């Protein structure tokens, strides 16, 4: 029996021709089986391979799929935000092209999400990655806790995936555009606005080692700058 909830799922990627076809099909199949009203928003982040072409071909043959194209590379965080802003249904979430969250798990979480929950934060229970990426991820968590002890309380993992009630998104959209601080700032803003936040443990579906962009020195410096900027805004009470 299909739920009466409606959902928008955003998938953004850069040079993901090896993953995007299977990801689109798996996500759309899960949505079709469980929702009457749904959409899959695909964002190509100025890929240099055939990612955009594959996205467009898929959208041409499926009514519930839209494609957004970045003409310059904006990074994963900004690309997902662009898709979220374009979303039109009651619940909004996102996944990566290698599907770290199984589509069936994602669907189950949306279906079971409490009616009064504004943001559901997925807490990654395991993490397979490179040694450097693991170090930078741990360092990021420590820095967030030092800078935002109250806002990180009861929310130990902030750089994974989340589900948002569409009606609160415009109130909590972040200043951040770095792939490191977009998601923490969204949750922090929701807490500062008094929104209801819940956490749920989720098993990571990715078993291969991917370097990703989040461990690059540029992204680390960019993310730290945005953390400090938001910390100052919170101290001043000027985070609107």
Backbone torsions as a table, in degrees:
resi	resn	phi	psi	omega
1	UNK	NA	130.4	-176.4
2	UNK	-81.4	145.1	179.5
3	UNK	-77.6	155.7	177.4
4	UNK	-87.7	1.7	174.8
5	UNK	-74.0	152.3	175.7
6	UNK	-116.9	148.6	-171.4
7	UNK	-144.3	144.5	171.6
8	UNK	-117.0	126.9	178.3
9	UNK	-113.9	128.2	180.0
10	UNK	-105.7	132.3	174.2
11	UNK	-129.2	118.5	-179.8
12	UNK	-115.9	147.7	-179.4
13	UNK	-160.5	154.9	176.3
14	UNK	-127.7	120.0	-178.9
15	UNK	53.6	55.6	-176.4
16	UNK	-113.6	33.4	-176.7
17	UNK	-61.0	-25.0	-179.4
18	UNK	-77.8	-20.8	-174.9
19	UNK	-113.6	-24.7	-164.7
20	UNK	-67.4	-35.9	-177.3
21	UNK	-62.9	-49.4	-179.3
22	UNK	-68.3	-35.7	179.9
23	UNK	-63.9	-46.8	-179.8
24	UNK	-60.0	-44.7	-177.8
25	UNK	-66.3	-45.9	-178.5
26	UNK	-62.8	-44.1	-179.2
27	UNK	-66.2	-46.4	-177.6
28	UNK	-65.1	-38.6	177.3
29	UNK	-59.7	-43.9	-180.0
30	UNK	-65.9	-39.2	178.9
31	UNK	-66.5	-44.4	-179.4
32	UNK	-60.9	-35.5	-177.6
33	UNK	-75.2	-21.0	-170.4
34	UNK	-121.5	-13.7	-175.3
35	UNK	-131.0	145.7	171.3
36	UNK	-84.8	-37.6	-178.3
37	UNK	-117.7	118.8	-176.7
38	UNK	-161.9	163.2	174.1
39	UNK	-152.9	149.3	174.2
40	UNK	-114.6	117.1	-179.1
41	UNK	-104.7	117.0	-178.7
42	UNK	-102.9	130.1	-179.6
43	UNK	-120.6	116.7	175.2
44	UNK	-93.0	124.8	-175.3
45	UNK	-95.9	59.3	177.9
46	UNK	58.5	46.8	179.9
47	UNK	-62.9	150.5	177.8
48	UNK	-100.2	-4.8	177.8
49	UNK	-105.2	-151.3	-174.6
50	UNK	-94.4	16.9	-178.3
51	UNK	-56.0	-50.1	-178.0
52	UNK	-61.7	-44.1	179.9
53	UNK	-60.6	-43.0	179.5
54	UNK	-65.1	-39.0	176.8
55	UNK	-62.7	-45.8	-177.4
56	UNK	-66.6	-39.4	177.1
57	UNK	-62.1	-40.6	179.1
58	UNK	-66.4	-43.7	179.9
59	UNK	-64.9	-33.3	-179.5
60	UNK	-65.0	-23.4	-177.1
61	UNK	-111.0	6.6	179.5
62	UNK	-138.2	123.2	-172.4
63	UNK	-68.0	-25.5	-173.3
64	UNK	-96.8	18.8	-175.3
65	UNK	-120.0	133.6	175.0
66	UNK	-124.2	151.0	178.7
67	UNK	-121.9	131.4	171.8
68	UNK	-114.2	138.2	-175.5
69	UNK	-121.0	122.5	172.0
70	UNK	-85.1	127.8	-179.3
71	UNK	-80.4	-17.4	171.4
72	UNK	-131.6	156.3	-179.1
73	UNK	-70.8	122.5	-176.2
74	UNK	-110.6	-9.2	-177.1
75	UNK	86.4	165.7	-172.6
76	UNK	-63.0	-44.5	-177.5
77	UNK	-60.2	-49.5	-179.5
78	UNK	-65.6	-37.7	180.0
79	UNK	-64.6	-43.5	177.6
80	UNK	-65.2	-41.3	177.5
81	UNK	-58.7	-40.6	178.8
82	UNK	-60.7	-42.9	177.7
83	UNK	-66.2	-38.9	-179.8
84	UNK	-65.3	-40.2	178.9
85	UNK	-64.0	-32.5	179.7
86	UNK	-80.9	-10.9	-176.3
87	UNK	-63.6	147.2	-176.7
88	UNK	-123.1	-0.3	-177.5
89	UNK	-106.1	174.4	-167.6
90	UNK	-65.6	-34.8	-179.2
91	UNK	-121.4	140.1	-175.9
92	UNK	-128.5	130.6	175.3
93	UNK	-144.4	178.6	-177.6
94	UNK	-147.4	159.5	176.9
95	UNK	-145.8	160.9	176.5
96	UNK	-94.2	167.1	-174.3
97	UNK	-68.2	-22.6	176.7
98	UNK	-91.8	9.7	173.9
99	UNK	52.1	61.7	174.7
100	UNK	-60.8	-24.9	173.5
101	UNK	-109.9	123.0	178.2
102	UNK	-59.6	134.3	-180.0
103	UNK	-55.4	-36.6	179.7
104	UNK	-68.1	-33.4	175.6
105	UNK	-68.5	-41.8	178.9
106	UNK	-60.4	-45.5	179.6
107	UNK	-62.4	-42.9	-179.6
108	UNK	-62.3	-39.9	179.1
109	UNK	-63.9	-41.6	178.8
110	UNK	-65.1	-44.4	-178.8
111	UNK	-62.9	-35.0	-176.5
112	UNK	-94.0	-0.6	-177.7
113	UNK	-65.0	130.1	-178.3
114	UNK	-62.4	146.8	-175.6
115	UNK	-63.2	-26.7	-178.3
116	UNK	-98.5	7.3	177.9
117	UNK	-85.7	128.7	179.9
118	UNK	-93.1	-36.6	179.3
119	UNK	-137.3	125.8	175.0
120	UNK	-107.5	116.1	-176.8
121	UNK	-96.7	121.1	178.4
122	UNK	-83.0	124.8	-178.2
123	UNK	-100.6	107.1	-178.7
124	UNK	-62.4	125.8	-177.9
125	UNK	-93.6	-14.7	177.1
126	UNK	-150.3	162.4	-172.1
127	UNK	-155.4	109.5	178.1
128	UNK	-103.6	116.5	-177.9
129	UNK	-159.2	-174.8	177.4
130	UNK	-73.1	160.1	-179.7
131	UNK	-60.9	-43.9	-179.8
132	UNK	-63.2	-43.6	178.8
133	UNK	-63.1	-37.6	178.1
134	UNK	-64.4	-40.5	178.9
135	UNK	-64.8	-46.7	-178.6
136	UNK	-66.4	-34.8	177.7
137	UNK	-64.5	-44.1	178.8
138	UNK	-65.3	-41.7	177.8
139	UNK	-61.2	-38.0	178.4
140	UNK	-63.1	-43.7	179.1
141	UNK	-62.4	-42.5	-179.8
142	UNK	-63.7	-44.9	-179.0
143	UNK	-63.3	-40.5	177.9
144	UNK	-61.8	-40.5	-179.6
145	UNK	-68.9	-35.1	178.9
146	UNK	-69.3	-44.8	-176.4
147	UNK	-77.8	-32.0	-174.4
148	UNK	-130.9	62.8	-175.3
149	UNK	-59.8	-38.4	-179.5
150	UNK	-75.7	-40.3	-175.7
151	UNK	-75.0	-23.6	177.1
152	UNK	-89.3	-8.6	-179.8
153	UNK	-59.1	130.6	179.6
154	UNK	69.9	7.4	177.0
155	UNK	-135.2	77.4	-172.2
156	UNK	-71.1	-27.1	-178.2
157	UNK	-119.3	119.9	-175.0
158	UNK	-119.3	-11.0	-177.2
159	UNK	-107.3	48.7	174.5
160	UNK	-124.2	-125.7	-179.7
161	UNK	-121.5	159.0	-176.9
162	UNK	-142.6	160.7	175.3
163	UNK	-119.9	131.5	-175.3
164	UNK	-120.1	143.6	167.7
165	UNK	-75.6	125.7	-174.4
166	UNK	-56.9	-32.4	-175.7
167	UNK	-67.3	-18.1	-179.2
168	UNK	-101.9	-9.3	-173.1
169	UNK	-59.4	-44.6	-177.9
170	UNK	-63.0	-24.2	179.5
171	UNK	-79.9	-21.7	-171.6
172	UNK	-120.3	11.2	-180.0
173	UNK	-58.6	133.8	-172.8
174	UNK	-85.3	160.3	167.0
175	UNK	-74.5	-31.6	-173.2
176	UNK	-61.9	146.3	173.5
177	UNK	-131.1	-4.1	178.9
178	UNK	-74.4	150.9	179.3
179	UNK	-68.2	-10.0	-177.7
180	UNK	-90.6	-36.0	-169.5
181	UNK	-112.9	-4.0	179.2
182	UNK	-57.5	-51.1	-173.3
183	UNK	-71.9	-43.3	174.5
184	UNK	-58.6	-41.8	-178.2
185	UNK	-65.6	-36.6	176.2
186	UNK	-58.0	-46.6	-179.5
187	UNK	-68.4	-41.5	178.8
188	UNK	-60.2	-44.1	179.9
189	UNK	-63.9	-39.3	178.0
190	UNK	-62.2	-40.7	178.1
191	UNK	-66.0	-43.5	179.8
192	UNK	-64.0	-28.0	178.6
193	UNK	-86.8	-0.3	178.8
194	UNK	77.7	21.6	178.9
195	UNK	-76.3	157.0	-179.0
196	UNK	-84.8	119.5	-178.3
197	UNK	-111.3	134.6	172.9
198	UNK	-127.4	153.5	178.0
199	UNK	-117.6	147.6	176.7
200	UNK	-144.5	133.4	177.7
201	UNK	-72.3	137.7	-179.2
202	UNK	-136.1	133.8	177.7
203	UNK	-78.7	132.7	177.9
204	UNK	-74.8	132.1	-174.0
205	UNK	-90.9	-5.4	-175.1
206	UNK	-92.1	124.3	-178.9
207	UNK	-109.6	-5.7	179.9
208	UNK	-97.1	155.4	-179.4
209	UNK	-86.2	113.2	178.1
210	UNK	-116.6	131.6	-179.5
211	UNK	-70.0	-42.7	179.9
212	UNK	66.8	-176.0	-177.7
213	UNK	-102.5	-13.6	-169.1
214	UNK	-72.5	-16.5	-179.7
215	UNK	-97.4	3.2	179.9
216	UNK	-70.7	141.2	179.6
217	UNK	-52.4	-40.1	179.3
218	UNK	-59.3	-43.7	-178.6
219	UNK	-70.6	-33.9	178.0
220	UNK	-64.4	-47.7	179.9
221	UNK	-63.8	-44.3	179.1
222	UNK	-59.4	-47.0	-179.6
223	UNK	-64.2	-41.2	179.1
224	UNK	-64.4	-39.3	176.9
225	UNK	-60.1	-44.4	-177.9
226	UNK	-69.5	-34.3	174.7
227	UNK	-60.7	-49.0	-178.4
228	UNK	-64.7	-39.3	178.8
229	UNK	-62.4	-44.0	-179.8
230	UNK	-70.1	-36.2	177.1
231	UNK	-58.2	-44.0	178.7
232	UNK	-64.5	-39.4	179.2
233	UNK	-64.7	-39.3	179.4
234	UNK	-66.5	-42.8	176.6
235	UNK	-57.7	-40.9	-178.7
236	UNK	-80.2	-13.7	-174.8
237	UNK	75.4	17.4	-175.9
238	UNK	-113.3	66.5	-178.7
239	UNK	-117.5	15.7	179.2
240	UNK	-74.2	NA	NA
